[in-house]
Amino acid sequence: MKYDINNSRFAKLWDSTEGRELISIILNSPDMFKANYNFWRTEFTVDPQITERQSDGEATFVVNQREIDQAVMMDMRAPLGDSDQMDKKGIARYTGSIPDFIAKGWREQAMEREFRQKMYEEAFGNDTAMIALYATDVLQKGRDAADMTLSNMAAQALSKGKVIWNYGVGITNYLYKADIPDANFTNGGTVAWSDTTNCKLLDQMAAKEQHYKEDVWGKDVSLIWEIPQDVFVNYVLKNAQVIEWVKSWRTINDKPVLTTMNITEEMFREAIASFPGVSPIKVVREKQRDFNGDSFSMVSGWDSNKAVLRPAGYAGVVKRASILDAQIYPKYGSSTQSRVFASYDVYTVMNTVLNNGNLKEWHTDVMMSAIPVLDEFQYHVIVNTVAAD
């Protein structure tokens, strides 16, 4: 046969010799493989170290507090004089388990492969469109599922200080609780943020920062606020003090004067930069798509009505473990099945050819073993915006 699908690049994606390289090319192509759910990437970096698994296959991580200290000016010394050694502080830590995840699988049966053969013949041996469609409909969906999973866990870690997985089908589990001090769970201030008329929100935010820097930590830490979109729109932009501050700032800076009580996020950001004592504010926008066995729904990992005050920069790392399938199947897998593994970032793609009765099936699965963890937890403050001190 002149145009045999088994000799195509598409079929080689399941070939143990060339498949890994071909899949890696797709996964590293920005034109074919995109980052659509990037919330976790803005908050966490990936730990370069792979956590070793125990003999039972479990992977347990340990997180040490990342000490956030300010440098001080140098000491003057005599020639060849030694430095004054700083005291090492005790290290806070916590542990947890790294879960294994798998996206909804894809498979192609013999009759579907035969139909693909006809398409390949009609295209005179050009399989570019097939590969592009496979990348979009199969690999991209697997990556999106992984990114949504990490983003949901990242939002839980940030706003709750713990991660519990109770989505999808299969195993649900309590994964870990960060060692955030009890004093770092606090209410919104003198008046709840939800009382937009009486709450002097900007004053309360500045006072909250000052309290932790001076009274709790005893150091001037560079901080940021992270506020979920609903709280930002309903409490911050509608707060009487915020509106008055924005109006005054615009008047002083020769901006168009507000004729209504409505302010936009852009107006707020212009004016808030000059309010003393309030660190930069990030509006959190993260949603994921979940299937509970009956229907699809949109969910969020962020604890509603919670704001976070934390050190600027990344909140922690994504802890990873190796994919057991990639270790066990090449050594002990059935000789009647073939598997190809390729990894990108925190994800692993497994392409499998196996038997279904007397015919072959071609499968693709996207897996990961990863979880975002906080490593600045001693300085991580979770604020209940609908309660007063």
C-alpha positions in Angstrom: 0.0 0.0 0.0 1.4 3.3 -1.1 -0.1 5.4 1.8 -0.1 3.1 4.8 -1.2 4.8 8.1 1.2 2.6 10.0 4.1 4.3 8.4 2.9 7.8 9.1 4.2 10.2 11.7 0.9 10.0 13.5 1.2 6.2 14.0 4.8 6.7 15.2 3.4 8.6 18.2 2.8 5.1 19.6 6.1 3.7 18.4 8.6 3.0 21.2 11.6 4.1 19.0 10.3 7.5 17.7 7.2 8.2 19.8 8.9 9.9 22.7 10.8 12.4 20.5 7.7 13.2 18.3 5.4 13.7 21.4 8.1 15.9 23.0 8.2 18.1 19.8 4.4 18.6 20.1 4.5 19.3 23.8 7.3 21.9 23.3 5.6 23.7 20.4 3.9 26.9 21.5 1.8 26.9 18.3 0.3 23.5 19.1 0.4 23.3 22.9 -0.8 26.3 25.0 -1.0 27.3 28.7 -4.7 28.1 29.1 -5.0 27.9 32.9 -2.0 29.6 34.3 -3.1 30.7 37.8 -0.8 28.2 39.6 2.2 29.4 37.5 1.8 33.0 38.8 1.9 31.8 42.4 4.3 28.8 42.5 7.5 27.7 40.9 8.3 24.1 40.1 10.7 22.4 42.5 13.7 21.2 40.4 14.1 18.2 42.8 12.0 15.0 42.3 10.7 13.6 45.6 11.7 9.9 45.9 8.9 7.4 46.4 8.8 4.9 49.3 8.7 1.1 48.8 4.9 1.2 48.8 4.8 3.8 46.0 3.9 6.7 48.3 5.7 10.0 48.0 5.9 12.2 51.1 7.3 15.8 51.0 8.8 17.9 53.7 8.6 21.7 53.5 10.9 23.9 55.5 10.1 27.6 56.2 11.8 29.9 53.7 13.3 32.5 56.0 12.4 36.0 54.9 15.1 38.3 56.3 16.2 41.8 55.4 19.8 42.4 54.7 21.7 45.0 56.9 24.6 47.3 56.0 28.1 46.0 56.3 30.3 46.2 59.4 33.6 48.1 59.1 36.5 45.8 59.8 40.3 46.0 60.3 42.3 44.4 57.5 41.9 40.6 57.5 39.2 40.9 60.2 36.6 38.2 60.5 32.9 38.7 60.0 30.4 38.8 62.9 28.4 35.5 62.5 24.7 35.6 62.5 22.6 33.3 64.7 20.8 30.6 62.9 17.1 30.4 63.6 15.0 27.4 64.2 13.2 26.0 61.1 9.5 25.4 61.0 8.3 22.6 58.8 5.4 20.4 57.8 4.9 17.3 55.8 2.3 15.9 53.4 1.8 13.4 50.5 2.2 14.0 46.8 -1.0 12.7 45.0 -1.2 11.0 41.6 -3.6 12.4 39.0 -4.8 11.3 35.6 -6.9 13.1 33.1 -9.8 11.6 31.2 -8.4 9.2 28.7 -8.6 9.0 24.9 -8.7 5.8 22.8 -9.0 4.8 19.2 -10.4 1.4 18.2 -9.6 -0.6 15.1 -12.5 0.7 13.0 -11.6 4.3 13.8 -8.0 3.6 12.8 -9.3 2.1 9.5 -11.3 5.3 8.9 -8.1 7.3 9.6 -6.4 5.1 7.0 -8.9 6.3 4.4 -8.3 9.9 5.4 -4.6 9.4 5.1 -5.0 8.1 1.6 -7.2 11.0 0.5 -4.6 13.4 1.9 -1.9 11.6 -0.2 0.2 10.7 2.8 0.0 14.1 4.5 -0.8 13.6 8.2 -0.1 17.2 9.4 -3.8 17.9 10.0 -4.2 14.7 11.9 -1.3 15.5 14.3 -2.6 19.1 14.8 -6.1 17.8 15.6 -4.6 15.2 18.0 -2.5 17.9 19.7 -5.6 20.1 20.2 -8.3 17.5 21.0 -6.2 15.1 23.1 -2.9 16.5 24.4 -4.2 20.0 25.0 -7.2 18.8 27.0 -4.9 16.7 29.1 -2.7 19.7 29.8 -5.7 21.9 30.6 -6.9 19.3 33.1 -3.5 19.2 34.8 -3.3 23.0 34.9 -6.8 23.3 36.3 -6.0 20.7 39.0 -2.8 22.5 40.0 -4.6 25.9 40.0 -7.4 24.6 42.2 -4.9 23.2 44.7 -2.8 26.4 44.6 -5.9 28.5 45.4 -6.8 26.2 48.3 -3.2 26.4 49.7 -3.2 30.2 49.5 -6.6 30.9 50.9 -7.1 28.0 53.3 -3.6 26.9 54.2 -4.5 23.3 53.4 -5.4 21.1 50.4 -8.3 18.6 50.2 -9.1 16.8 47.0 -12.8 16.0 46.6 -13.3 16.5 42.9 -13.8 14.1 40.0 -14.3 10.4 40.4 -12.1 7.9 42.2 -10.0 8.7 45.3 -10.7 11.8 47.4 -8.3 12.7 50.2 -6.9 15.2 52.7 -3.5 16.0 51.4 -1.8 18.4 53.8 -2.1 21.4 56.1 0.6 24.0 56.2 2.0 25.1 59.5 0.5 28.6 59.4 0.5 30.1 63.0 -2.9 30.6 64.5 -2.2 34.3 64.8 -2.0 34.5 61.0 -5.7 33.7 60.7 -7.4 37.0 61.3 -10.6 39.0 60.7 -10.9 42.1 58.5 -10.3 44.8 61.1 -12.5 47.1 63.2 -15.4 46.7 60.8 -16.0 43.9 58.4 -15.1 44.7 54.8 -18.7 43.7 53.8 -19.9 46.9 55.6 -18.9 49.1 52.7 -20.4 52.2 54.3 -18.7 52.2 57.7 -15.5 50.2 57.0 -12.5 52.5 56.5 -11.0 49.7 54.3 -7.7 51.3 53.3 -7.0 52.4 56.9 -7.8 48.9 58.2 -5.6 47.2 55.5 -2.7 49.5 56.4 -3.2 48.8 60.1 -3.2 45.1 59.5 0.1 45.2 57.7 1.7 47.4 60.3 0.5 45.0 63.1 2.1 42.0 61.5 5.3 43.7 60.6 5.9 45.4 63.9 4.1 43.4 66.5 4.1 39.8 65.2 7.2 39.4 62.9 9.4 42.3 64.0 10.6 42.9 60.5 9.7 45.0 57.5 8.6 42.3 55.0 7.7 43.3 51.4 4.0 42.2 51.1 1.2 41.8 48.6 -2.5 41.5 49.0 -4.4 38.8 47.1 -8.1 39.4 46.9 -10.6 37.2 45.1 -12.6 39.0 42.3 -16.0 38.8 44.1 -14.6 40.4 47.2 -12.8 43.0 45.2 -15.8 44.0 43.1 -18.4 43.8 45.9 -16.4 45.2 48.9 -13.3 47.0 47.7 -14.7 49.0 44.7 -17.9 49.8 46.6 -16.2 50.9 49.8 -17.0 54.5 50.8 -13.4 55.3 51.8 -12.0 53.8 48.6 -14.4 55.8 46.4 -13.6 59.0 48.3 -9.9 58.4 48.0 -10.1 57.7 44.3 -12.2 60.8 43.7 -9.8 63.0 45.6 -6.8 61.5 43.9 -8.3 62.1 40.5 -9.1 65.7 41.4 -5.6 66.4 42.6 -4.0 64.8 39.6 -6.2 66.5 37.0 -8.1 63.4 36.0 -11.7 63.4 34.8 -13.8 63.9 38.0 -16.2 61.1 38.9 -19.9 61.9 38.5 -21.1 58.6 39.9 -20.2 56.4 42.8 -18.9 53.7 40.4 -15.1 53.2 40.0 -13.2 50.8 37.8 -10.3 48.6 38.7 -8.1 50.8 36.5 -9.1 53.9 38.5 -8.5 52.0 41.7 -5.0 50.9 40.7 -4.0 54.4 39.7 -5.1 55.9 43.0 -4.2 53.2 45.5 -0.5 53.4 44.7 -0.2 56.6 46.6 -2.1 55.5 49.7 0.4 55.1 52.5 0.9 51.8 54.2 -1.0 49.5 51.7 1.0 47.0 49.7 0.2 46.2 46.0 -3.1 44.4 45.4 -3.6 41.4 43.1 -7.1 40.4 42.1 -7.4 36.7 42.0 -9.3 35.2 39.1 -9.4 31.4 38.9 -12.1 29.0 37.9 -12.0 25.3 37.0 -14.4 22.9 35.2 -15.4 19.8 37.2 -17.5 16.8 36.3 -19.2 15.1 39.3 -20.4 12.1 37.4 -23.7 13.6 36.4 -23.0 17.1 35.1 -20.3 19.7 34.6 -20.0 22.7 36.8 -17.5 25.6 37.4 -15.7 25.5 40.7 -13.1 27.6 42.5 -10.4 26.5 44.9 -10.2 29.9 46.6 -12.0 30.1 50.0 -14.8 32.7 49.4 -14.6 36.0 51.3 -11.0 35.3 52.2 -8.2 37.8 51.4 -4.5 36.9 51.7 -1.6 39.1 52.9 1.7 37.4 52.2 5.4 38.1 51.1 5.8 39.3 47.6 7.0 36.8 45.0 6.2 33.1 44.8 4.2 31.6 47.6 6.0 28.3 47.4 6.9 25.4 45.1 5.2 22.5 43.3 6.5 19.3 44.7 6.8 16.4 42.3 7.3 12.7 42.3 8.2 10.4 39.5 5.4 8.7 37.5 5.4 5.0 38.6 4.0 3.9 35.2 7.1 5.1 33.5 9.3 3.1 35.9 7.3 -0.2 36.2 5.8 -0.8 32.7 9.1 -0.8 30.7 10.5 -3.3 33.2 7.5 -5.5 34.0 4.8 -4.6 31.5 3.1 -7.3 29.4 4.8 -8.2 26.1 1.5 -7.9 24.3 1.3 -4.1 25.1 3.6 -1.3 24.1 3.9 2.1 25.8 5.6 5.4 25.0 6.3 8.0 27.7 7.1 11.7 27.2 7.2 14.4 29.8 6.8 18.2 29.7 7.1 20.4 32.8 5.0 18.5 35.5 3.0 16.4 33.1 3.7 13.0 31.6 2.0 11.6 28.4 1.6 7.8 28.1 0.6 6.4 24.7 -0.4 2.7 24.9 -1.2 0.1 22.3 -3.1 -2.9 23.8 -5.5 -5.6 22.9 -9.2 -5.4 23.0 -10.3 -8.9 22.2 -8.6 -9.8 18.9 -8.1 -6.2 17.8 -5.8 -3.4 18.9 -6.6 -0.2 20.6 -4.6 3.0 20.8 -4.8 5.0 24.1 -3.4 8.3 25.3 -3.3 9.3 29.0 -1.9 12.5 30.6 -0.7 12.0 34.2 1.1 13.9 36.9 2.2 13.5 40.5 2.5 17.0 41.9 1.1 19.4 44.5 1.7 23.1 45.3 3.0 23.8 48.8 3.6 27.0 50.8 7.1 27.7 51.9 6.5 31.2 53.4 3.8 29.9 55.7 5.1 31.7 58.9 4.4 35.0 57.1 1.2 34.0 55.4 -1.9 35.8 56.7 -5.4 34.7 55.8 -8.1 37.5 56.4 -11.8 36.8 56.8 -13.2 39.8 55.1 -16.8 39.4 56.4 -15.9 39.3 60.1 -14.6 42.1 62.4 -11.9 41.8 64.9 
